Amino acid sequence: METFILGAGKYVQRDPWHPPNVLPAPHLGLQAPRFPVFVFIKESLSPQGSVDCPSVEFEYGDADGYAAELSELYSYTEEPEFTINRKCFEEDFQTQVQGKRWPELDLAQQKAYVMRLLDGLEVVNRDKRLKAARAVLYLAQGVFGECDVEAEVLHWSRHNNFLLFQMGTFSAFLELLNMEIDNSQACSSALRKPAISLADSTELRVLLSVMYLMVENIRVEAEADLPEWKSSRETFRTELSFPVHSEEPFALLLFTMVAKFCSGHAPHFPMKKVLLLLWKVLLFTLGGFEALQAMKTKKREELGLPPLPEDSIQVVRRMRAASPPTYTIELLDQQSSKRGHRSRRVRPLVKQDSLDIYNERDPFKNDEAGVDEEENDDVDSGIEGELDLMERDAIIQAGPAQRPPIERVSFPKGLPWAPKVRQKDIEHFLEASRNKFIGFTLGQDTDTLVGLPQPIHESVKTLKQHKYVSISDVQIKNEEELEKCPMSLGEEEVQETPCEMLYRAMLYNLPQYMIALLKILLAAAPTSKAKTDSINILADVLPEEMPITVLQSMKLGVDVNRHKEIIVKSISASLLLLLKHFKLNHIYQFEYVSQHLVFANCIPLILKFFNQNIMSYITAKNSISVLDYPHCTVHELPELTAESLEAGDNNQFCWRNLFSCINLLRLLNKLTKWKHSRTMMLVVFKSAPILKRALKVKQAMMQLYVLKLLKIQTKYLGRQWRKSNMKTMSAIYQKVRHRMNDDWAYGNDIDARPWDFQAEECTLRANIEAFNSRRYDKSQDSEFAPVDNCLQSVLGQPLELPEDFHYSYELWLEREVFSQPIRWEELLHYQ
């Protein structure tokens, strides 16, 4: 095994491992990010010295595999219902089609039978409706009674779901779902019960399962899809995005169910199924991360902005994970076994003494010139406390007599990200330069450079070469112009996109929706303790009869943990999708959702989630593979034992848990980016040690978002923290995008000074309210409507009168006109 030993050198402006793509020279006046530069010495290490966790081979995507996403719909407690669904289907099928199996029917016969099933959904008898719905669910599950292998079940599930959609099944089930939501009898019955179980949500679970299977099967694209299937997919997406039969998108109905559940009015709602369906509907209608990237590229072209410097998805996929930092407590545990090594001599770490050392000279030519120093306990508890155990062992074991041969390290050509500069950064740089050389400023003027020395001219030129104008910047500028000139600019043309329709529908109840999602997330977090006032999210996993044996208790424990993990996964993915799409659609839509998440304590909630043994959470085995769909439908279930329950699956990690962690980190980044008040919340809640522990997971994407969160608060953490966490600082420098004027490593930046953070949030809130009022509150537009001042025109306008008015018209004239004396003299008093 090989590793690199890092030696702290003096602070210069280039990192030898990843030199910046464009690094301005110091004489140009630019303040490039200064950072301690290291010399990397490659040494061979024995595997015994490593306690490092292996790299996690995880590929982030919109969702897990097709079969895995279907299996997570069902709790293990629901397993007996597969047999009930099959029985309901076969009883009805044998009466309608005798002597044949479902796969033997041609397409016309299958359609005819589905139509008869849909007719059964309209009967008055509730039990008969439920049987017909279960038969439809059996079709959607892939008629597993006619199949021998799992692939065959998935094939027929996909085929049947497209068929069900073409026959109008989704609309029929939507009507039934609305009926069940408004079923006050079921709500009151659930409220009276001391303990709610699966039996209280049977009808809802059947309906939601059919709808989820239809959405998931139609959403997932495959190369072998028939042309009519592709057409059905686009039709289905349109129906879900744009309300046809109702006044609201389908996602809003699911948000309403979530809010109703959290308010306590409907405790029997099966929240896991509702949240999974909500996530997949958002993913289907708004688009996944790759679709979002394509939409972003297209929108930049429409606004006349230059293309993106790189594809962020591909950059992250090419990244390699770094070795996690080791903690002082772990090093102290190792000291007792290393007391015999105190007499060893440690080779010094070589300092770099030139900005261009790797271009001009051999980086290792001064290696023999160092003076050996004796290791002491102060070093153990100081900066070296940040080093990995592998590197520490290497330093201790590598004495002068047994120094391994040094190899030259080949360095990559550049940093993974192109540097970016904001317009504000250029303005701040010019403001400081003008104050220094001229004594006055010119506001936002970035073109006039009169009186400034030539190096400043070159610096501004370099900054402008890397200037990045985001879509949000353009939207904010347009919004300011619309606020200043509402009459001359006229009404804004708003595209009716699925995202715009959803935001308009959610707008007035959006705070309640966000609070409800966070309440459920808190209840599902593994670090949350059970409280009497917390909501019960286990209504759709607990059986009617509680387990009586140890084995049944173990199985239920696995099921409950899995249930919570799936809820966390669906909520984190849904919130991230909403934020990313709203930000692309309009920045103030994103800020509105973000601000309500922050007000609902989303930031401490996510930090509380990560305040656990994150490696245990990532590698949790809360699954029983023999009970997963579709395996359990085509194989005889073996007798479960304690060993098989504890074994779980054979995967190195739990996909959904790692997916959830990355989503929550991305969510935290979205909420805190460029917001100093929220960054201070990270500092106040002492997030640095919590986030640093998350670096133990050797997965590049997760480490990237942890390092981003650490980078934005380093300027507030103080010099001692930065001094004691040099390896973390090095990882930030290598993996996170650079901002040319961002002095994050030293904390000398103007943004590190105390600000009135409350005023910052209030200003943002005022801008959001102005945007929502202008675009969505149409009653405000009446004051800008033209006024008709012509008497004849006003009197000539048609006026609707009641039907019986002409019967009493003469009496009205006599009473209100003829009988009233006209006092003309009173007109003289008003002249």
Secondary structure, 3 states (H helix, E strand, C coil): CEEEEEEEEEEECCCCCCCCCCCCCHHHCCCCCCEEEEEEEEEECCHHHCCCCCCCCCCCCCCCCHHHHHHCCCCHHHCHHHHHHHHHHHHHHHHHCCCCCHHHCCHHHHHHHHHHHHHHCCCCCHHHHHHHHHHHHHHHCCCHHHCCCHHHHHHHHHHHHHHHHHCCHHHHHHHHHHHHHCCHHHHHHHHHCCCCCHHHHHHHHHHHHHHHHHHHHHHCCCCCCCHHHHHHHHHHHHHHHCCCCCCCCHHHHHHHHHHHHHCCCCCCCCHHHHHHHHHHHHHHHHCCHHHHHHHHHHHHHHCCCCCCCCCHHHHHHHCCCCCCCCCHHHHHHHHHHHHHHCCCEECCCCCCCCCCHHHHCCCCCCHHHCCCEECCHHHHCCHHHHCCHHHHHHHHHCCCCCCCCCCCCCCCCCCCCCCEECHHHHHHHHHHHHHHHCCCCCCCCCCCCCCCCHHHHHHHHHHHHCECCCHHHHHHHHHHHHHHCHHHHCCCCCCCCHHHHHHHHHHHHHHHHHHHHHHHHHHHCCCCCCCCCCCCCCCCCCCCCCCCCHHHHHHHHHHHHHHHHHHHHHHHHHHHHHHHHHHHHCHHHHHHHHHHHHHCCHHHHHHHHHCCCHHHHHCCCCCCHHHCCCHHHHCCCCCCCHHHHHHCCCCCCCHHHHHHHHHHHHHHHHHHCCCHHHHHHHHHCCHHHHHHHHCCCCCHHHHHHHHHHHHHHHHHHCHHHHHHCHHHHHHHHHHCCCECCCCCCCCCCHHHCCCCHHHHHHHHHHHHHHHHHHHHCHHHHHHHCCCCCCHHHHHCCCCCCCHHHHHCHHHHHHHHHHCCCCCHHHHHHHC
